[in-house]
């Protein structure tokens, strides 16, 4: 069996794809396969994929209709034959020891996540390093990865080895109905079946922040999609809380992420121009938030923005019309600033 399967979703990345694939070809680690999932590219990306597959038997291509990055990665998971799974984004590059530096920490145990840091390369070529120390966090120490490492903010798909048997046994997949933080959800779901996390020092992955490319993290989707992301995130954190007996103090910042960013995205989706809902529908949704949810949001928002705090306070006081007007003004203000 192949030791590592590398899954790369591909969509209209002609300017970057050759460099990405060449960086994988020159790996010092040899026992791997690459699955290029062409997600309905309309440029010459599909042709480049075919050319690499024709020249290198380790490269395989699947051409599909456009369905999004999660559907592409899921097809890669269906095809992968490796013992371990690794992801790469098609507009990034890896160092020649990317796979070897991760695989050297593979042990007979399967319920393990192996994770390494990475370099973020900004449009002006400045580099921002995210690094870890090499350490095995057993179940009793997993709380430290949330408290000290903020692993919930490190949900990027790359720079990790996932055990394929765990993925197959539990049929783990990226959630295609959500369009933000789907990679975080995959990691958190995987961790619910793990007993340890192995962090590895070094940064062998180069993540490029591209100019004039609208990141999914900056787009707001319809309320239903954003709110489903919020709910799923909370469910996964609660599962991990129970599995690893995570103390409340180690989850404070984790819950702040839920309170601030994910729920703000959800409510914001009701008012953004592209996803705006009619007033009566907005009011129905605001009124549907339960007291328990609002109490949760109120408890974990110490580090949140003032307008998020005011939104939660208005909802707690049942000032739904004022809350609606307030968020309309916030949305108008954002559009003016842009």
C-alpha positions in Angstrom: 0.0 0.0 0.0 1.1 3.5 -0.8 2.3 5.3 2.3 0.9 8.8 1.6 -1.8 10.1 -0.7 -1.6 13.8 -1.6 -4.9 15.4 -2.6 -4.9 18.6 -4.6 -8.2 20.3 -5.6 -7.6 22.3 -8.8 -9.7 25.1 -10.2 -8.4 27.8 -12.6 -4.9 28.1 -11.2 -2.8 28.1 -14.4 -0.4 30.8 -13.2 0.6 28.7 -10.1 -0.1 25.1 -10.9 3.1 24.1 -12.6 5.3 25.4 -9.7 3.0 23.7 -7.2 3.2 20.3 -8.9 6.9 20.5 -9.6 7.5 21.1 -5.9 5.7 17.9 -5.2 7.6 15.9 -7.9 11.0 16.6 -6.2 10.1 15.3 -2.7 12.8 13.4 -0.9 10.1 11.0 0.3 9.3 8.6 -2.5 6.3 6.4 -1.5 3.4 8.7 -2.4 0.7 9.2 -4.9 -1.0 12.5 -6.0 -4.7 12.9 -6.8 -5.4 16.0 -8.9 -9.1 16.8 -8.7 -9.9 19.2 -11.5 -13.1 20.9 -10.3 -14.4 22.0 -13.7 -11.6 24.4 -14.6 -12.3 26.7 -17.5 -8.7 27.7 -18.1 -5.8 25.3 -19.0 -5.5 23.9 -15.5 -7.0 20.6 -16.6 -4.5 20.3 -19.4 -1.6 20.8 -17.0 -3.0 18.1 -14.8 -3.2 15.7 -17.7 0.4 16.5 -18.8 1.8 15.8 -15.3 -0.2 12.5 -15.1 1.1 11.4 -18.5 4.8 12.1 -17.5 4.7 10.8 -13.9 2.8 7.6 -12.9 2.4 8.9 -9.3 0.0 11.6 -10.5 -3.6 10.8 -11.2 -6.3 13.1 -12.5 -10.1 13.2 -12.0 -12.1 15.7 -14.1 -15.4 16.7 -12.6 -18.1 19.4 -12.9 -17.5 22.4 -10.7 -18.9 21.7 -7.2 -16.5 23.5 -4.8 -13.3 22.7 -3.0 -15.0 20.4 -0.5 -16.6 18.2 -3.2 -13.2 18.0 -4.9 -11.4 17.0 -1.7 -14.1 14.4 -1.0 -13.5 12.7 -4.4 -9.8 12.7 -3.5 -10.6 10.9 -0.3 -12.7 8.4 -2.2 -9.8 7.7 -4.6 -6.9 7.8 -2.2 -5.1 4.5 -1.6 -2.5 5.7 0.9 -2.2 4.8 4.5 -2.0 8.5 5.4 -3.7 11.5 3.7 -2.1 14.9 3.0 -3.6 18.0 1.4 -2.0 20.7 -0.8 -3.6 23.7 -2.3 -2.9 24.2 -6.0 -1.6 27.7 -5.8 0.9 26.9 -3.0 4.3 25.2 -3.0 6.1 22.8 -0.7 9.7 22.3 0.2 11.4 19.1 -0.9 11.2 17.5 2.5 7.5 18.4 3.1 6.3 14.8 3.1 9.4 13.2 4.8 9.3 15.7 7.7 5.7 14.7 8.4 6.0 11.0 7.8 9.0 10.5 10.0 6.5 10.9 13.0 4.2 8.1 11.8 3.9 5.3 14.4 1.9 2.1 14.5 -0.9 4.0 16.3 -3.5 5.2 13.9 -5.7 7.6 16.0 -3.2 10.4 15.6 -3.1 13.8 13.9 0.4 14.9 12.8 0.7 18.7 12.2 3.5 21.0 11.2 3.7 24.8 10.8 3.9 26.8 7.6 5.1 30.0 6.0 2.5 32.6 4.9 3.8 34.6 2.0 2.2 37.9 1.6 1.7 39.8 -1.7 4.8 41.9 -0.9 6.8 38.7 -0.4 7.1 39.2 3.3 7.0 35.9 5.2 5.0 35.2 8.4 6.0 32.0 10.1 3.7 29.7 12.0 5.8 27.1 13.8 5.3 24.4 16.5 7.7 22.6 18.8 7.9 18.9 18.3 5.7 17.3 21.0 3.3 14.5 21.4 0.1 15.7 23.1 -1.5 12.6 24.7 -5.2 12.7 25.6 -4.4 14.2 29.0 -2.5 17.1 27.3 -4.8 17.8 24.3 -6.3 20.8 26.2 -2.9 22.5 25.8 -3.3 22.5 22.0 -6.5 24.6 22.4 -5.2 26.8 25.3 -1.6 27.4 24.1 -1.6 26.6 20.4 -5.1 27.7 19.5 -5.4 24.7 17.3 -9.0 25.6 16.4 -7.5 28.4 14.4 -5.1 26.0 12.6 -7.7 24.1 10.7 -6.0 24.7 7.3 -6.0 21.4 5.4 -2.3 21.5 4.5 0.7 20.7 6.8 -1.0 17.7 8.3 -1.1 13.9 8.0 -4.5 12.3 8.5 -4.7 8.5 9.0 -6.7 7.0 6.1 -8.1 4.1 8.1 -9.7 6.6 10.6 -11.2 8.5 7.7 -12.5 5.4 6.0 -13.8 3.7 9.1 -15.8 6.7 10.1 -16.5 7.9 6.5 -15.1 11.4 7.3 -15.8 13.9 4.7 -15.7 17.7 4.1 -19.2 19.2 4.6 -20.3 20.4 1.2 -23.3 22.4 2.5 -21.1 24.9 4.3 -18.7 27.2 2.5 -16.5 28.6 5.3 -14.3 26.8 7.8 -15.1 23.5 6.2 -11.4 22.5 6.6 -11.6 23.4 10.3 -14.7 21.2 10.7 -13.0 18.3 9.0 -10.0 18.6 11.4 -12.2 18.9 14.5 -14.3 15.9 13.4 -11.2 13.8 12.8 -9.9 14.7 16.3 -13.1 13.3 17.8 -11.7 9.9 16.8 -8.1 10.6 17.9 -6.2 10.0 21.2 -3.2 12.2 20.6 -1.8 15.1 18.5 1.8 15.2 17.3 3.1 18.6 16.5 6.3 18.9 14.5 8.8 21.7 14.3 9.7 23.2 10.9 7.8 25.0 8.1 7.9 23.1 4.8 4.6 24.5 3.4 4.4 27.8 1.6 0.9 29.4 1.8 0.6 32.3 -0.6 -1.9 35.1 0.0 -2.7 36.2 -3.6 -3.7 39.8 -4.6 -7.0 40.3 -6.4 -8.3 36.9 -5.4 -11.3 36.9 -3.2 -10.8 34.4 -0.4 -13.7 32.3 0.7 -13.0 33.5 4.3 -13.9 37.1 3.2 -17.1 36.2 1.4 -20.4 36.0 3.3 -22.8 33.3 2.2 -26.5 32.9 2.8 -27.6 32.8 6.4 -28.5 29.1 6.4 -25.0 28.1 5.3 -23.3 30.5 7.8 -25.5 29.4 10.7 -25.0 25.7 9.9 -21.2 26.4 10.2 -21.7 28.0 13.6 -23.8 25.1 14.9 -21.5 22.5 13.6 -18.4 24.2 15.0 -20.1 24.3 18.4 -21.1 20.7 18.2 -17.6 19.6 17.4 -16.0 21.6 20.2 -18.5 20.1 22.7 -17.7 16.6 21.5 -14.0 17.3 22.0 -14.7 18.9 25.3 -16.2 15.6 26.5 -13.7 13.3 24.8 -10.6 15.0 26.2 -12.2 16.5 29.4 -11.2 19.9 28.2 -11.4 22.5 31.0 -13.5 25.6 30.5 -10.5 27.9 30.8 -8.7 26.3 27.9 -11.8 26.9 25.7 -12.3 30.5 26.5 -10.8 31.8 23.2 -12.3 28.9 21.3 -15.8 30.0 22.4 -14.9 33.6 21.7 -14.3 32.6 18.1 -17.8 31.1 18.0 -19.4 34.1 19.7 -17.7 36.7 17.6 -16.8 35.6 14.2 -19.1 32.7 13.2 -22.3 34.2 14.7 -21.4 37.6 13.3 -21.0 36.1 9.9 -24.4 34.4 10.3 -26.2 37.5 11.3 -24.3 39.6 8.9 -25.5 37.4 6.1 -29.0 38.6 6.7 -28.0 42.2 5.8 -25.2 42.0 3.2 -26.4 43.1 -0.3 -25.7 39.7 -1.9 -27.4 37.6 0.7 -29.9 40.0 2.2 -33.3 38.7 3.3 -36.6 40.6 3.5 -37.3 42.4 6.8 -40.0 40.1 8.1 -37.8 37.0 7.4 -34.9 38.6 9.2 -37.1 39.3 12.2 -38.3 35.7 12.3 -34.7 34.5 12.3 -33.6 36.9 15.0 -36.6 35.8 17.2 -35.7 32.1 16.7 -32.4 32.4 18.6 -33.1 30.7 21.9 -32.3 32.1 25.3 -29.7 29.4 25.8 -27.9 30.5 22.6 -28.0 34.1 23.6 -26.8 33.3 27.1 -23.9 31.4 25.5 -23.1 34.3 23.3 -23.3 36.8 26.2 -21.0 34.6 28.4 -18.2 34.3 25.8 -17.9 37.7 24.2 -15.4 39.5 26.3 -13.0 40.0 23.4 -15.7 40.7 20.9 -16.4 43.9 19.0 -18.7 46.5 20.4 -21.3 46.0 17.7 -21.4 42.3 18.3 -21.9 42.9 22.0 -24.7 45.4 21.3 -26.4 42.9 18.9 -26.4 40.2 21.6 -27.7 42.7 24.2 -30.6 43.9 22.0 -31.6 40.3 21.3 -31.5 39.3 25.0 -33.8 42.3 25.7 -36.1 41.2 22.8 -35.5 44.5 21.0 -35.7 42.7 17.7 -36.7 45.7 15.6 -33.9 47.8 17.1 -31.5 45.0 16.5 -32.6 44.8 12.9 -32.3 48.6 12.3 -28.9 48.6 14.0 -27.5 45.8 11.8 -28.9 47.5 8.7 -26.9 50.6 9.6 -23.8 48.5 10.2 -24.2 46.8 6.8 -24.7 50.2 5.1 -21.6 51.6 6.9 -19.5 48.7 5.7 -20.7 49.2 2.1 -19.7 52.9 2.3 -16.3 52.1 3.7 -15.7 49.6 0.9 
